[in-house]
Amino acid sequence: MVAPMYGSPGGRLARALTRALALALVLALLVGLFLSGLTGAIPISGRQWGPDGPVPPSSRSRSVLLDAETGQLRLVDGRHPDAVAWANLTNAIRETGWAFLELRTNGRYNDSLQAYAAGVVEAAVSEELIYMHWVNTVVNYCGPFEYEVGYCEKLKNFLETNLEWMQEQMQRNKGSAYWHQVRLTLLQLKGLEDSYESSVTFPTGRFTIKPLGFLLLQLAGDLGDLEPALNKTKSKHVMGSGSCSALIKLLPGQSDLLIAHNTWSSYQNMLRIIKKYWFQFREDPQVNSPLAPGNKLVFSSYPGTLFSCDDFYIVGSGLVTLETTIGNRNPALWKYVQPKDSVLEWVRNVVANRLALDGDAWADIFQKFNSGTYNNQWMIVDYKAFVPGGPSPRSRVLTVLEQIPGMVVVADKTSELYQKTYWASYNIPYFESVFNASGMQALVAQYGDWFSYDRSPRAQIFRRNQSLVHDLDSMIRLMRYNDFLHDPLSLCKACSPQANAENAISARSDLNPANGSYPFQALQQRSHGGIDVKVRPRPGPGGWGWAWGGRGRAVVTAQVKADGRTGGRVGAGLRSGSEFGLGVGALRIGAARGPAWAGAQRPLPWPPGDQHGPGQGLSACGGQWPHVGPAAPVPVERLALQRSAAHGPARPLEVLAHRGAVGLSLRLGPTDPRGATTCRGPDLPPARSVGFVTCCAQIWDPGLPGLLSSGSSPRWDTGPAGAQH
């Protein structure tokens, strides 16, 4: 029988039947997906937060109480002394680019109840941001519109098997400190998910975690390796893509040890939260067990994410832990990625930070049950072993660990740090065995020095510029560095054009021309770049007593220039590290309602009533905020940033933000590509900018000798992004 042509009556009927059948198949697929639980979609909260919904509150405190009569947990507003857990969220994303979360638990309750309540209260104060971050990042992952059946089934089965195996280990090893902390981590995730779904019920025995629910937010790093290991055909992995720069710098005379980290990411990941956790967990389940040394920590993070993912942590044990991703390019190693006998990296990360007292212990804990996912170079700095002004202690200050599937290599690199005065990390393995096993040799053979440890662009830039770091400000300038149009080390000889914005300490891949010619994907134009900087000097005189409420200030500054490449409309986001929550009494910002600079002191409601002595110093520097989300942004603030008089009449630059706070943009108005802009404010000297938009927060505390003496003025970061100093 000859099939009728579509132009004939029979053909039109066949076409209609074909369309009807296709629609029926699509509907059946969608129904099947939702019934199977593979979509991964989280329930939408009752209030529709986002561009068309209400503006989220700027600050919120909530407590989780235990009802003595019913034994049930309930959420109430405010801070209660008898709360199992309490949290405060200050949403300053529109003003500073960051939200700030403080979360505490009560040691009068058992560890399991504390952990679950911690998750409950975090979701209760940050549900709006969780919703936005989910929509920005994973709403369609294994969802109905980007659904890869084979891979998503494999992923779901892998995660279910892994979760079940961990539950079995918790049951078999009830006295183990390691498995106790794994259980607390998963209970916190369970509380987060239950709270968001308004179904808070503390699990008394075994409990389940949805494999494609909030667990996906924790797997942002692990998924990058699970995808190739499970043969995902439409993987979004970009070959050669960098994911962070880090520098540990010993200052002249061993006067200080600075630690800095710059996150590289896709720009939709820019809803950021600085989190401060203060738990009262025991090391193991025994009631007389000592408190875990890493109960107190501060870290850069994301909504609904229980670890950093950048990663960058300041831990109460005296450790600072950070990493850059090295990945795996050797397909033969994926056989080591198995759901049993492995704990995914995000969990091992949390457990090591909580239990370890030094670098050796951290490495021993972390390398147990290597999952072969989220393969990173970790740096563990132990400030307890660092003696300001003293000779090299030969060990314990810096421990370096590299993980790939089937292999973990650890070494103490203290002597090398003191000999070279710096340790740089830039997404390429240091250890030769890891470099070779992970397939890097083949990439060097094919593409040249770009993939080599010593000759890659960032390796050379760090080597050349690290000697310019002599204090906190110069460290910030280096970690913001991107002068790709003029720096010969940023050239890509196989590219057209050769100047490439990926080849810098802080990437700006969006500035690479879309019509250029590039040897591999990482060098192309894409929505990707450096989105922050965190810098940690050594602790102050109070050591690691963790004085959470010391009197300090966070000062926000900004440098702006019209970028001819983007027609004068470029991203901006003021970043206040707020000392990562440590010891900030007031936040002084240069943004206020109305057209003029107000310079108002805005007291932080966090931590309320806690003034326990001098705080710790830290700086955070903001990257570039892309204009994302719906059109028609809503003006919310004005900055007293004036165009330089030398380039025409002074005009205020208006900051625009979406009501959903999913992005910020800066409108320069009429622009002159040659014109610079100047930042002005109380006590702020004019700072000519010759770089793209970037904003920086400098944190200082009068109680920190050697950083800033009492009564002195902050040292402003007047150096532009993209210029060498």
C-alpha positions as CSV (number, residue, x, y, z in Angstrom):
1,M,0.0,0.0,0.0
2,V,1.3,3.4,-0.9
3,A,1.3,5.9,1.9
4,P,-0.9,9.0,1.1
5,M,0.9,12.3,0.5
6,Y,0.5,15.0,3.1
7,G,-1.0,17.3,0.5
8,S,-3.9,15.0,-0.3
9,P,-7.0,14.6,1.9
10,G,-5.7,11.3,3.1
11,G,-2.3,13.0,3.8
12,R,-3.9,15.7,5.9
13,L,-5.7,13.0,7.9
14,A,-2.5,11.1,8.4
15,R,-0.7,14.3,9.5
16,A,-3.5,15.1,12.0
17,L,-3.4,11.5,13.3
18,T,0.4,11.8,13.6
19,R,0.2,15.0,15.5
20,A,-2.5,13.6,17.8
21,L,-0.4,10.5,18.5
22,A,2.7,12.6,19.2
23,L,0.7,14.8,21.6
24,A,-0.6,11.7,23.3
25,L,2.9,10.3,23.7
26,V,4.2,13.5,25.1
27,L,1.4,13.7,27.6
28,A,1.9,10.1,28.6
29,L,5.6,10.7,29.0
30,L,5.0,13.7,31.2
31,V,2.5,11.8,33.4
32,G,4.9,8.9,33.6
33,L,7.7,11.2,34.6
34,F,5.8,12.8,37.4
35,L,4.5,9.5,38.6
36,S,8.0,8.0,38.6
37,G,9.5,10.8,40.6
38,L,12.2,11.4,38.0
39,T,11.5,15.0,37.3
40,G,13.3,16.3,40.3
41,A,10.9,19.2,40.7
42,I,10.6,20.6,44.2
43,P,7.1,21.7,45.3
44,I,6.4,25.3,44.6
45,S,6.0,27.2,47.9
46,G,2.6,28.8,48.6
47,R,3.9,32.3,47.7
48,Q,5.2,32.8,44.2
49,W,8.6,34.4,44.8
50,G,10.1,35.9,41.7
51,P,9.7,38.7,39.3
52,D,5.9,38.6,39.5
53,G,5.6,37.9,43.2
54,P,6.0,39.7,46.4
55,V,9.4,41.1,47.4
56,P,11.1,38.8,49.9
57,P,11.6,40.3,53.4
58,S,15.0,41.8,53.9
59,S,15.5,40.0,57.3
60,R,13.9,37.1,59.0
61,S,14.5,35.2,62.2
62,R,12.8,31.9,63.0
63,S,13.1,29.2,65.7
64,V,12.3,25.5,65.9
65,L,10.6,24.6,69.2
66,L,10.0,21.1,70.6
67,D,6.4,20.7,72.0
68,A,6.9,18.8,75.2
69,E,3.3,17.5,75.2
70,T,3.1,16.2,71.6
71,G,6.8,15.7,70.9
72,Q,6.4,17.5,67.6
73,L,8.6,20.3,66.2
74,R,7.0,23.6,65.3
75,L,8.3,26.8,63.7
76,V,7.8,30.2,65.3
77,D,9.0,33.7,64.4
78,G,11.9,35.3,66.3
79,R,14.6,33.9,68.5
80,H,13.7,31.7,71.5
81,P,16.1,30.6,74.2
82,D,14.6,27.1,74.3
83,A,14.7,26.6,70.5
84,V,16.2,23.4,69.2
85,A,17.6,25.5,66.3
86,W,17.4,29.2,65.4
87,A,18.3,31.0,62.2
88,N,18.4,34.6,60.9
89,L,18.7,35.5,57.2
90,T,19.5,39.0,56.1
91,N,18.8,39.3,52.4
92,A,21.2,42.0,51.1
93,I,21.5,40.6,47.6
94,R,20.2,43.8,46.0
95,E,22.6,46.0,48.0
96,T,25.7,43.8,48.3
97,G,25.3,40.7,46.2
98,W,25.1,38.5,49.2
99,A,22.6,37.2,51.7
100,F,23.8,36.4,55.2
101,L,22.6,33.4,57.2
102,E,23.4,32.6,60.8
103,L,22.2,29.3,62.2
104,R,22.7,27.9,65.7
105,T,21.5,24.8,67.5
106,N,20.9,24.0,71.2
107,G,23.2,21.5,72.9
108,R,20.4,20.6,75.4
109,Y,18.9,18.5,72.6
110,N,20.4,15.3,71.1
111,D,22.5,15.6,67.9
112,S,19.9,14.0,65.6
113,L,17.2,16.5,66.7
114,Q,19.6,19.4,66.3
115,A,20.6,18.3,62.8
116,Y,17.0,17.9,61.6
117,A,15.9,21.2,63.1
118,A,18.9,22.9,61.5
119,G,17.6,21.9,58.1
120,V,14.0,22.9,59.0
121,V,14.9,26.4,60.2
122,E,17.3,27.1,57.3
123,A,14.5,26.3,54.8
124,A,12.1,28.4,56.8
125,V,14.1,31.6,56.5
126,S,15.4,31.1,53.0
127,E,12.6,29.4,51.0
128,E,12.4,32.3,48.6
129,L,16.0,32.2,47.7
130,I,15.9,28.4,47.5
131,Y,13.0,28.6,45.0
132,M,14.9,31.1,42.9
133,H,18.2,29.2,42.9
134,W,16.3,26.0,42.0
135,V,14.7,27.7,39.1
136,N,18.0,29.3,38.0
137,T,20.0,26.0,38.1
138,V,18.3,22.6,38.3
139,V,14.6,23.0,37.7
140,N,14.8,21.1,34.4
141,Y,17.5,18.6,35.4
142,C,15.9,15.2,34.6
143,G,12.7,17.2,34.1
144,P,10.0,16.9,31.4
145,F,11.6,19.3,28.9
146,E,15.2,18.2,29.1
147,Y,14.7,14.6,29.9
148,E,17.3,11.9,28.9
149,V,15.5,8.7,29.9
150,G,18.5,6.4,30.1
151,Y,20.7,8.7,32.0
152,C,18.1,9.9,34.5
153,E,17.1,6.3,35.3
154,K,20.7,5.4,35.9
155,L,21.2,8.5,38.0
156,K,18.1,7.8,40.1
157,N,19.1,4.2,40.6
158,F,22.7,5.2,41.5
159,L,21.6,7.7,44.1
160,E,18.9,5.4,45.6
161,T,21.5,2.6,45.9
162,N,24.1,4.9,47.4
163,L,21.6,6.4,50.0
164,E,20.5,2.9,50.9
165,W,24.1,1.7,51.3
166,M,24.8,4.7,53.6
167,Q,21.7,3.9,55.7
168,E,23.0,0.3,56.1
169,Q,26.4,1.6,57.3
170,M,24.8,3.9,59.8
171,Q,22.9,0.9,61.2
172,R,26.0,-1.3,61.4
173,N,28.3,1.3,62.8
174,K,26.2,3.1,65.4
175,G,29.2,3.9,67.6
176,S,31.3,5.3,64.7
177,A,32.1,9.0,64.7
178,Y,32.4,9.0,60.9
179,W,28.9,7.5,60.3
180,H,27.4,9.6,63.1
181,Q,28.4,12.7,61.2
182,V,27.2,11.3,57.9
183,R,23.8,10.6,59.5
184,L,23.7,14.2,60.9
185,T,24.5,15.6,57.5
186,L,21.7,13.6,55.8
187,L,19.3,14.5,58.6
188,Q,20.0,18.2,58.0
189,L,19.1,17.7,54.4
190,K,16.0,15.8,55.3
191,G,14.9,18.6,57.6
192,L,15.6,21.1,54.8
193,E,13.4,19.3,52.3
194,D,10.6,18.5,54.8
195,S,10.4,22.1,55.9
196,Y,10.2,23.4,52.4
197,E,7.4,21.0,51.7
198,S,5.6,21.9,55.0
199,S,5.7,18.3,56.2
200,V,8.0,18.6,59.3
201,T,8.1,15.2,61.1
202,F,11.3,14.1,62.8
203,P,12.3,10.6,61.6
204,T,12.9,8.3,64.6
205,G,14.5,5.4,62.6
206,R,15.6,5.0,59.0
207,F,14.7,7.8,56.8
208,T,14.6,8.4,53.0
209,I,16.0,11.2,50.9
210,K,14.4,12.0,47.5
211,P,17.2,11.2,45.0
212,L,16.1,14.0,42.6
213,G,14.8,16.5,45.2
214,F,17.0,18.8,47.3
215,L,19.8,16.3,47.0
216,L,20.4,17.8,43.5
217,L,21.4,21.1,45.0
218,Q,24.1,19.3,47.0
219,L,25.3,17.5,43.9
220,A,26.3,20.5,41.9
221,G,29.9,19.3,42.0
222,D,29.4,15.5,42.0
223,L,27.1,15.6,38.9
224,G,30.0,16.9,36.8
225,D,31.6,13.5,37.2
226,L,28.5,11.4,37.5
227,E,27.3,12.4,34.1
228,P,30.2,11.0,32.1
229,A,30.5,8.0,34.5
230,L,26.8,7.1,33.8
231,N,27.2,7.9,30.1
232,K,25.0,11.0,29.8
233,T,25.0,11.8,26.1
234,K,24.0,15.4,26.4
235,S,26.5,16.4,29.1
236,K,27.0,20.2,29.5
237,H,30.6,19.6,30.5
238,V,33.0,22.0,28.7
239,M,36.4,20.7,28.0
240,G,39.1,22.8,29.7
241,S,36.6,24.7,31.7
242,G,38.2,26.3,34.8
243,S,36.4,26.2,38.1
244,C,38.2,28.5,40.6
245,S,41.5,30.1,41.3
246,A,43.2,29.9,44.7
247,L,46.3,31.4,46.3
248,I,48.0,30.9,49.6
249,K,50.5,33.6,50.1
250,L,53.2,33.9,52.8
251,L,53.9,37.6,53.3
252,P,57.4,39.0,53.7
253,G,59.0,38.2,57.0
254,Q,56.3,35.5,57.5
255,S,54.3,38.3,59.0
256,D,51.0,36.9,57.8
257,L,49.5,34.1,55.8
258,L,46.8,35.1,53.4
259,I,44.4,32.6,51.8
260,A,42.3,33.7,48.8
261,H,39.7,31.9,46.6
262,N,38.0,33.1,43.4
263,T,34.9,31.0,42.3
264,W,34.5,30.5,38.5
265,S,31.0,29.5,37.6
266,S,28.1,30.0,35.1
267,Y,26.5,33.3,35.9
268,Q,23.1,31.8,36.8
269,N,24.8,30.5,40.0
270,M,25.1,34.0,41.5
271,L,22.5,33.9,44.2
272,R,24.9,33.7,47.0
273,I,24.7,33.3,50.8
274,I,27.4,33.7,53.4
275,K,26.6,31.0,56.0
276,K,27.6,30.8,59.6
277,Y,26.8,27.5,61.3
278,W,27.3,27.0,65.1
279,F,26.2,23.4,66.0
280,Q,26.5,21.6,69.3
281,F,27.1,18.2,67.8
282,R,29.1,15.5,69.7
283,E,32.0,13.7,67.9
284,D,30.2,10.4,68.1
285,P,26.8,9.2,69.4
286,Q,28.0,8.8,73.0
287,V,26.4,11.3,75.4
288,N,29.8,12.0,77.1
289,S,31.6,12.4,73.8
290,P,33.4,15.8,73.3
291,L,32.0,18.4,71.0
292,A,33.1,18.1,67.4
293,P,36.0,20.5,66.7
294,G,34.4,21.8,63.5
295,N,31.0,22.7,64.9
296,K,31.6,26.4,64.2
297,L,32.3,27.4,60.6
298,V,31.7,30.1,58.1
299,F,31.6,29.5,54.4
300,S,30.5,30.9,51.0
301,S,27.5,29.0,49.7
302,Y,24.2,29.0,47.8
303,P,20.5,28.8,48.8
304,G,19.5,25.3,49.9
305,T,23.1,24.0,49.8
306,L,24.4,22.6,53.1
307,F,28.1,22.9,52.1
308,S,30.1,25.6,50.3
309,C,30.5,24.0,46.8
310,D,33.0,26.8,45.9
311,D,34.7,25.4,48.2
312,F,35.9,27.8,50.9
313,Y,35.6,27.3,54.7
314,I,36.8,29.0,57.8
315,V,36.5,26.3,60.6
316,G,36.5,26.8,64.3
317,S,39.2,24.1,64.7
318,G,41.7,26.6,63.2
319,L,41.6,25.2,59.7
320,V,40.8,26.9,56.5
321,T,39.9,24.5,53.7
322,L,39.5,25.3,50.1
323,E,39.7,23.6,46.7
324,T,39.8,24.0,42.9
325,T,38.5,21.4,40.6
326,I,40.8,19.2,38.6
327,G,38.3,16.7,37.1
328,N,39.1,13.6,35.2
329,R,39.7,13.2,31.5
330,N,40.5,9.4,31.5
331,P,37.4,7.4,30.7
332,A,39.0,4.2,32.0
333,L,38.7,5.6,35.6
334,W,34.9,5.9,35.6
335,K,34.7,2.2,36.5
336,Y,35.7,3.3,40.0
337,V,32.6,5.4,40.4
338,Q,30.2,3.0,42.1
339,P,27.1,3.6,44.3
340,K,28.3,1.2,47.1
341,D,31.4,1.6,49.2
342,S,31.5,5.3,48.4
343,V,30.3,8.5,50.0
344,L,29.7,11.4,47.6
345,E,32.2,14.2,47.9
346,W,29.8,16.8,49.4
347,V,29.2,14.6,52.4
348,R,32.9,13.7,52.9
349,N,33.7,17.4,52.7
350,V,31.2,18.2,55.5
351,V,32.4,15.3,57.7
352,A,36.1,16.1,57.4
353,N,35.6,19.7,58.2
354,R,33.6,18.8,61.3
355,L,35.9,16.1,62.8
356,A,39.4,17.1,61.8
357,L,41.9,19.0,64.0
358,D,44.7,19.2,61.5
359,G,45.5,18.6,57.9
360,D,46.6,15.0,58.3
361,A,43.3,14.1,60.1
362,W,41.3,16.0,57.5
363,A,42.9,14.1,54.6
364,D,42.5,10.7,56.4
365,I,38.8,11.4,56.9
366,F,38.1,12.8,53.5
367,Q,39.7,10.0,51.5
368,K,37.6,7.3,53.1
369,F,35.0,5.9,50.7
370,N,36.3,7.9,47.7
371,S,33.4,8.3,45.3
372,G,35.5,9.5,42.4
373,T,33.2,12.5,42.0
374,Y,33.8,16.2,42.3
375,N,37.5,15.6,41.8
376,N,39.4,18.5,43.3
377,Q,42.8,19.7,44.6
378,W,42.1,20.4,48.3
379,M,44.3,22.8,50.4
380,I,44.1,22.5,54.2
381,V,45.8,25.4,56.1
382,D,46.2,25.0,59.8
383,Y,46.7,28.4,61.4
384,K,47.5,26.8,64.7
385,A,50.8,25.6,63.2
386,F,51.6,29.0,61.7
387,V,54.0,31.3,63.8
388,P,53.9,34.9,62.6
389,G,57.5,36.1,62.0
390,G,58.9,32.7,62.8
391,P,60.8,30.1,60.7
392,S,59.2,27.3,58.8
393,P,57.7,24.7,61.1
394,R,58.5,22.2,58.3
395,S,55.1,20.6,58.5
396,R,51.4,21.0,59.3
397,V,50.8,24.5,57.9
398,L,49.7,23.3,54.5
399,T,48.4,19.9,53.4
400,V,47.5,19.3,49.8
401,L,45.2,16.5,48.7
402,E,44.2,15.5,45.1
403,Q,41.4,13.1,44.3
404,I,40.4,11.3,41.1
405,P,38.4,8.1,40.7
406,G,40.3,5.3,42.3
407,M,43.2,7.5,43.6
408,V,43.8,10.0,46.4
409,V,47.3,11.5,46.9
410,V,48.2,13.6,50.0
411,A,51.4,15.5,50.9
412,D,52.5,18.1,53.4
413,K,53.6,21.1,51.3
414,T,54.6,23.4,54.2
415,S,58.3,23.5,53.2
416,E,57.5,24.3,49.6
417,L,55.2,27.1,50.7
418,Y,57.9,28.7,52.8
419,Q,60.5,28.2,50.1
420,K,58.4,29.7,47.3
421,T,56.3,31.9,49.6
422,Y,53.1,30.9,47.8
423,W,51.0,28.0,46.7
424,A,48.7,28.6,43.7
425,S,45.8,26.3,42.5
426,Y,44.2,26.6,39.1
427,N,42.3,23.4,38.1
428,I,45.4,21.4,37.0
429,P,46.7,18.5,39.1
430,Y,50.0,19.1,40.9
431,F,51.0,15.5,41.7
432,E,52.5,13.8,38.7
433,S,50.7,10.5,39.4
434,V,47.4,12.3,39.4
435,F,48.2,14.4,36.4
436,N,49.1,11.3,34.3
437,A,46.3,9.0,35.5
438,S,43.7,11.7,34.9
439,G,44.5,12.0,31.2
440,M,46.2,15.3,31.2
441,Q,49.2,14.2,29.2
442,A,47.0,13.5,26.2
443,L,45.6,17.0,26.4
444,V,49.0,18.6,26.6
445,A,50.0,16.5,23.5
446,Q,47.0,17.7,21.6
447,Y,46.6,21.3,22.8
448,G,50.0,22.3,24.2
449,D,51.0,24.2,27.4
450,W,47.4,25.4,28.2
451,F,46.9,22.1,30.0
452,S,50.3,21.8,31.6
453,Y,50.9,22.5,35.3
454,D,53.8,24.9,35.0
455,R,53.1,26.6,31.7
456,S,49.4,27.2,31.7
457,P,48.3,30.9,31.6
458,R,47.2,31.1,35.3
459,A,50.4,29.2,36.4
460,Q,52.5,31.9,34.7
461,I,50.4,34.8,35.9
462,F,50.5,33.6,39.5
463,R,54.2,33.0,39.3
464,R,54.8,36.5,37.9
465,N,52.4,38.5,40.1
466,Q,52.4,36.7,43.4
467,S,55.4,38.8,44.6
468,L,53.1,41.9,44.3
469,V,51.0,40.6,47.2
470,H,52.1,42.4,50.4
471,D,48.8,42.9,52.2
472,L,45.1,42.3,52.1
473,D,44.4,44.9,49.4
474,S,47.1,43.7,47.0
475,M,45.8,40.1,47.4
476,I,42.4,41.2,46.4
477,R,43.8,43.0,43.4
478,L,45.6,39.9,42.2
479,M,42.6,37.7,42.7
480,R,40.5,40.1,40.6
481,Y,43.1,40.3,37.9
482,N,42.1,40.1,34.3
483,D,43.9,42.3,31.7
484,F,43.4,39.9,28.8
485,L,43.5,42.6,26.2
486,H,47.1,43.7,27.2
487,D,48.7,40.8,29.1
488,P,50.8,38.6,26.8
489,L,50.2,35.7,29.2
490,S,46.5,35.9,28.3
491,L,47.1,35.2,24.6
492,C,45.9,32.1,22.9
493,K,48.0,31.7,19.8
494,A,45.6,29.2,18.3
495,C,42.6,31.5,18.8
496,S,41.2,34.3,16.7
497,P,41.3,36.8,18.2
498,Q,44.3,35.8,20.3
499,A,43.5,37.8,23.4
500,N,41.3,35.6,25.5
501,A,39.4,36.5,28.7
502,E,39.5,32.9,30.0
503,N,43.2,33.2,30.5
504,A,43.3,35.2,33.7
505,I,43.1,34.8,37.4
506,S,39.4,35.8,37.3
507,A,37.9,34.7,34.0
508,R,35.3,36.7,31.9
509,S,34.4,34.2,29.1
510,D,31.4,36.4,28.2
511,L,33.8,39.0,26.8
512,N,35.3,36.6,24.2
513,P,33.8,37.3,20.7
514,A,31.0,34.9,19.7
515,N,32.3,34.7,16.1
516,G,35.9,33.9,17.1
517,S,37.8,30.8,16.4
518,Y,38.9,28.6,19.3
519,P,40.6,25.2,19.7
520,F,38.3,24.0,22.5
521,Q,35.1,25.0,24.2
522,A,36.5,26.7,27.4
523,L,38.0,29.5,25.3
524,Q,34.7,30.3,23.5
525,Q,32.2,33.0,24.5
526,R,29.9,31.6,27.2
527,S,28.1,32.7,30.3
528,H,31.0,31.9,32.7
529,G,33.6,33.7,34.7
530,G,34.9,34.7,38.1
531,I,32.0,35.6,40.4
532,D,33.6,36.4,43.7
533,V,36.8,36.6,45.8
534,K,37.2,35.6,49.4
535,V,40.4,36.4,51.3
536,R,41.3,35.2,54.8
537,P,44.2,36.7,56.9
538,R,45.4,34.9,60.0
539,P,43.2,35.1,63.1
540,G,43.5,38.0,65.4
541,P,44.9,38.2,68.9
542,G,41.8,36.3,70.2
543,G,43.0,33.2,68.3
544,W,40.3,30.8,67.5
545,G,38.0,31.6,70.4
546,W,35.5,32.7,67.8
547,A,34.3,36.0,69.0
548,W,31.2,36.2,66.8
549,G,30.0,39.7,67.6
550,G,33.1,41.9,67.7
551,R,32.9,45.6,66.7
552,G,34.0,45.9,63.1
553,R,32.9,47.4,59.9
554,A,32.4,46.2,56.3
555,V,33.1,48.9,53.7
556,V,31.8,48.5,50.2
557,T,33.5,50.2,47.3
558,A,33.0,49.9,43.6
559,Q,34.8,50.7,40.4
560,V,32.9,51.0,37.2
561,K,33.6,51.7,33.6
562,A,31.4,51.6,30.5
563,D,32.4,48.6,28.5
564,G,32.2,49.2,24.7
565,R,31.8,45.5,24.1
566,T,28.4,45.5,25.8
567,G,27.2,48.9,24.8
568,G,27.6,50.4,28.2
569,R,25.4,47.9,29.9
570,V,27.4,45.6,32.0
571,G,26.9,43.5,35.1
572,A,27.4,44.8,38.6
573,G,27.0,43.4,42.1
574,L,28.2,45.0,45.3
575,R,29.8,42.3,47.5
576,S,30.0,42.7,51.2
577,G,31.8,39.8,52.8
578,S,30.5,41.1,56.1
579,E,33.6,39.4,57.4
580,F,31.9,36.2,56.6
581,G,29.7,36.9,59.6
582,L,32.6,37.1,62.0
583,G,32.6,40.2,64.2
584,V,30.8,42.7,62.1
585,G,28.9,45.3,64.1
586,A,27.7,47.6,61.3
587,L,27.7,47.5,57.5
588,R,28.5,50.8,55.9
589,I,27.4,50.9,52.3
590,G,27.5,53.6,49.7
591,A,24.0,53.0,48.4
592,A,20.9,54.7,49.6
593,R,17.4,55.6,48.5
594,G,17.3,58.7,46.5
595,P,19.8,60.4,44.1
596,A,22.5,61.4,46.6
597,W,25.0,59.5,48.6
598,A,23.7,58.9,52.1
599,G,26.6,57.0,53.6
600,A,24.3,55.7,56.3
601,Q,25.3,53.2,58.9
602,R,23.1,50.2,58.6
603,P,23.3,48.0,61.7
604,L,23.1,44.3,60.9
605,P,20.5,42.3,62.9
606,W,23.1,39.6,62.9
607,P,24.2,38.4,65.4
608,P,21.6,40.0,67.7
609,G,22.8,40.9,71.1
610,D,26.1,39.0,70.7
611,Q,29.1,41.0,71.5
612,H,31.9,38.7,72.7
613,G,35.0,40.5,71.8
614,P,37.1,41.3,68.8
615,G,36.2,39.7,65.5
616,Q,38.3,38.2,62.8
617,G,39.3,40.0,59.6
618,L,38.2,38.9,56.1
619,S,37.5,40.5,52.8
620,A,35.1,39.5,50.0
621,C,35.2,40.9,46.6
622,G,32.4,40.8,44.1
623,G,32.4,39.7,40.6
624,Q,30.2,40.7,37.7
625,W,26.5,40.3,37.8
626,P,25.0,39.5,34.4
627,H,21.6,40.9,33.4
628,V,19.5,37.8,33.8
629,G,15.8,37.1,34.2
630,P,12.8,39.0,32.7
631,A,13.0,42.4,31.1
632,A,11.8,45.6,32.7
633,P,14.0,45.6,35.8
634,V,12.8,47.7,38.8
635,P,15.0,50.5,40.1
636,V,15.7,49.9,43.7
637,E,18.9,51.8,44.6
638,R,21.2,54.6,43.4
639,L,24.9,54.7,43.9
640,A,26.8,57.9,44.2
641,L,29.0,56.9,41.4
642,Q,29.7,59.9,39.2
643,R,31.1,60.0,35.7
644,S,34.5,61.7,35.8
645,A,34.1,65.4,35.1
646,A,36.9,65.1,32.6
647,H,34.6,63.1,30.4
648,G,31.5,65.2,30.5
649,P,28.9,66.2,33.1
650,A,28.7,64.1,36.2
651,R,25.8,61.7,36.1
652,P,24.7,59.3,38.8
653,L,24.8,55.6,37.8
654,E,21.5,53.9,38.5
655,V,21.5,50.4,39.9
656,L,18.6,48.2,38.7
657,A,17.5,45.0,40.2
658,H,14.8,42.5,39.4
659,R,12.2,42.1,42.1
660,G,13.0,38.5,42.3
661,A,16.7,39.4,43.0
662,V,17.8,36.9,40.4
663,G,20.2,39.4,38.9
664,L,21.5,42.9,39.0
665,S,22.4,45.2,36.1
666,L,24.1,48.6,35.9
667,R,22.8,51.2,33.5
668,L,25.3,53.8,32.6
669,G,23.0,55.9,30.4
670,P,24.8,57.8,27.6
671,T,28.3,56.3,27.5
672,D,31.6,57.2,26.1
673,P,33.8,54.1,25.6
674,R,36.8,56.2,26.4
675,G,35.3,57.7,29.5
676,A,36.2,56.4,32.9
677,T,34.0,56.7,36.0
678,T,34.9,57.6,39.5
679,C,33.6,56.2,42.8
680,R,32.9,58.8,45.5
681,G,31.7,58.7,49.0
682,P,32.4,59.6,52.6
683,D,36.2,59.2,53.2
684,L,36.4,57.5,49.8
685,P,39.1,59.0,47.5
686,P,38.3,59.1,43.8
687,A,39.4,55.9,42.1
688,R,39.8,55.9,38.4
689,S,38.7,52.6,36.9
690,V,40.1,51.2,33.7
691,G,38.6,47.7,33.9
692,F,35.2,46.1,33.5
693,V,32.6,46.4,36.3
694,T,33.7,44.9,39.5
695,C,32.8,45.6,43.1
696,C,34.7,44.9,46.3
697,A,34.0,44.8,50.0
698,Q,36.9,45.3,52.4
699,I,36.5,44.1,55.9
700,W,38.4,45.5,58.8
701,D,38.4,45.3,62.5
702,P,40.2,47.8,64.9
703,G,41.0,44.8,67.1
704,L,43.3,43.3,64.5
705,P,46.9,44.5,64.9
706,G,48.9,44.1,61.7
707,L,45.8,44.5,59.6
708,L,44.4,47.9,60.7
709,S,45.3,49.6,63.9
710,S,42.5,51.0,66.1
711,G,41.2,54.2,64.8
712,S,42.9,54.0,61.4
713,S,41.0,54.4,58.2
714,P,40.3,51.5,55.9
715,R,42.8,51.1,53.1
716,W,40.7,51.4,49.9
717,D,41.0,49.0,47.0
718,T,41.5,51.7,44.4
719,G,43.0,49.4,41.8
720,P,40.7,48.5,38.9
721,A,39.9,45.0,37.9
722,G,41.9,44.2,34.8
723,A,45.0,46.2,35.7
724,Q,48.3,45.0,37.1
725,H,49.7,46.5,40.3
